[in-house]
Amino acid sequence: MRIALCQIVTGPDPKANLELVADGIRRAAEGGADLAVFPEATMACFGVKLGPLAEPLDGPWATEVRRLADEAGIAVVAGMFTPAPDGRVTNTLLITGRGLDASYDKIHLFDAFGFAESDTVAPGDQPLVLDLDGTKIGFATCYDIRFPGLYTTLADQGAEVIITSASWGSGEGKREQWELLSRARALDSTSWVVAVGQADPRSIGREPSGKAPTGIGHSLVATPYGQIHTQLADAPEIEVVDIDPTTTTQARQAIPVLTNRRF
């Protein structure tokens, strides 16, 4: 499977961010990718009022992403915000293209490091695993990566690859935590973990303000053995990488932690 890591810096304007998505999809398709993965908050960055920007899954923003995916002939994962029934928004991954049309709502909300995502975002409650061209793919978003139970649940449901889109908060030790958690979740689930985050806004001369998590870059792919297969730097970058889903089967035979669990 060929996957494009689309590490971008989004701003507060969904229309302008669609231009980044269009460029990323084009470059992914040119690189022969089956799947293009964009970060959490691709629709609009954190640090702005999300309620007025949120759109339903059949709204114009998601509709345009679907069109771009279909035109390119690849699958696309992109973070957006949808209206929640209680007046908040939902932090949603749109998954579209190659016969897919689904969404995942972030389960674990980032109420940590002085930021309270739950003030404005409602949590999801359903893990998601989809089949893309014969490969089972699970989905997670940012803070979800701190919760191994979600990743083992996705593996139990058949996931061989787990996509994790993020807008990781900066701070002392946060890059090390991002890398460690990505590799640990790969080992916990004996799955490929494809962790794609927002690039660091400072890499393009944009200084973040407040406590909103706006990204640090360093997207990576971890093998089912917990090794780093590919890693980007902090700036915007599109990189196409090949992974072999059969490695998951080999890892689960060699390290049968999912079978050996007692709790």
N, C-alpha and C positions, 0 to 999 in steps of 0.2 A: 504494500500500500504506500502510495506517495502522498505526503501531507505537506501543505504549505503553512509555515508558521508566520502569521501576519501580525507582527509586532508594530503597532502604530501608536501615535499620540492623538487622542480625540479631544475636541473642544466642546463647547456648550451648544453648538448649532448642529442639529441632526442632518440638515441638508448638506452642510459642508463635510460632515463625517461620512455621508454616503459617497462622496467623491473619493475618500480614502478607501472605502470598501470596494468601489468599482475598480480602482487601480490595483488593489491587492488581489482581487479575483482575476483580473486580466493577467497579472504577472504569475499567479498560481497556475492558471490554465496554460500559459506559455511554457511553464516548467513541467507540464505533464501531471500536475497534481490531481488526485482523486478527490481531495478534501482540502478546503481552505479554512483555517481556524483563526478567528479574530478574538480580541480580548473581551472581557467583561466591560460593560459601559461603552461599547462601540457606538451606540446611538448618541450618547451624550456623556461627557465626563462627570465624575462626582464633583461636588463642591458647588453645584448650581441647584435651583429648585427643580426637582424631577417631575413633580405632579403636572405642571403645565406642558411638559414635553412628552409624557407617556402616551402611547398609542396602542390600540388593540392589535392583535396578531393579524387582522385583516386590514389594518390601516395602511396609509401610503408608504411609511418607511419600510415595514416588513414586506409589503408588496413589491417594492423596488428591489430589495435584496433577493427576493424569489426570482424576479425577472433576470437579474444579473447572473444568478446561479444557473438558471435554465439556459440562458444565452451562452454561457461558458461551458455548460455540460459537466459541471462539477458540483459536489456537495459543499455547503457553506455553514459554518457555525459563527454566530455573531451575537454579542450581548446587547440587549435592549431593555426598555422599561415599559411595562404594560399596566393599565389601571387595575387596582385591586378593589374589591367590593367595599372595603371599609374606608375608602378615601385615600389610602396610601397607594404606592405603586408596588409592582412585583418586579424583582430583578430576574429577568428572563433570558435564557439562551434560545435563540431561533435556530432551528436546524432545518435546512431546506436544500433542494436539488438532488439529482440522481434518484428520484422517486421518493425522497423523504420530505415530509412536511410535519414537523413536530416542534415541541418546545419543552424546556426544562426550567422550572422556577427554583431559584436558589433556596436551599433548605436552611442552612446555617447562616445567620445574619451577623455581620461584623460589628458586634457590640464589645469592642476591645480597644486598647491603646487610646482611650479618650474619645473614640468615635462611636456613635450610636446609630447604626444603619436602621435598626428597627423603628426608630422614630418616624421614618418616612417610607420604609419598605416592609411589606408583608411577606412572611416566609412561605415557601412551598412545602410540600410534604410527601412528594412522590419521586423516588428514584426513577431514572430513565435509562433504558438500554435499547438501542436500535441496531438493525442489520443494514450495513452498507456493503453491497457487493460481496456478501458472504462473510463479512467480518463483523462481529458483535462489538458495538461501541457504547460505552457508558459516558455520562456527563456529570460534571461538577463545576462549581463556581467559587473561585477565590477562597474565602474563609472555610469552605467545605473541606479544604485540603488538610485542615487540622483535626479532622474527625475520621479516624481509620475505619470506623464501622460503616460509613457510607461506601468506602472503596471496596471493602470485603463484601458488602451487600451487592454492589454492582458486579463483582466477580461471581458471586453466587448466582446472579441472574444471567451469567454467560459472557459478561464483558471481557474482551481480550485486550482492548485499548480503552483507556479512560481519558477523555478530553477534559482539561481543566482550564477554563478561561478566567483571567484575573485582572484586577486593577490593584496591585499590591501596594500597601502603604509603605512609605519610606521610614527610615529610622535606624538607629544603631542595632546591628545584628540582623536586620530584616532580610537582607539578601541571603545570608547564611541560612536563616530559617526557611526561606523559600526553596532553596536548593535541597536542604536536608529533608524537608517535608515531602517534596516531589519524589525524591529517591525512596524515602521510607514508605510512602503510599504505594509505590511500584512494588516494593518487596512485600508489603502487607497483602496486596491483592494478586501478586505475581502476574501483573499486567503491565503493558506499556502505559506510561503516563505522558501525555502530550500537554505540557503546561505553557500556555501562551498568555503573556501579560501585556499590559500597556507599557510602552517605552517610557523612559524617564522624561518628563516634560522639560527638565533642565538641559537635556541633551539637544534641544532645539531652541534654547534661550528663553523658555517660559518658566518662570519661577512659581512653584505651587504656593498657595496660601491656605491657611487654616489646617485642620486636621483631616481633611478629606483624603482618602487613598487614591492617588492619581497615577501610580505606577512607578516601577523601578527598572523595567526591562528584564534582561537575563532570562528570557523564555528558554525552556529546555525540553528535551525529550529524554526520559529515563527508561531503560530497558526493564523487563520483568525481573532481572537480577539486580536492579538498583544502580546500574552503571549509567553515567551520563553519555548518551548517544550523540547528542547535539546540544549546543548552548549558544545563545546570542549574547551580544553586549547590551549596553543600556540604551542605545539610540534606535530610532525606527529602522526596521529591516524586514524584508520578506525573504525567507529561506525555505526551499523545498527539500524535504528529507525523505528517504525511503526507510520504511520499517517492515519487518517480517512478522506478521501475526502468529506464524507457527512457533515462534520463539516462546510465546506464552504457554503453549502446550508443553514444550520441552522444560520450561522453568517449573511448571506445576508438577511435572513428574520428578524433577530433581529436588525441588523444595516444596513438598506437599503440605504447606502450612494451612491451606484452606481445608484439607481433609483431616489434618491432625488436630485441629482446634478442639478444645474441650469447653471453652466458654464463648 
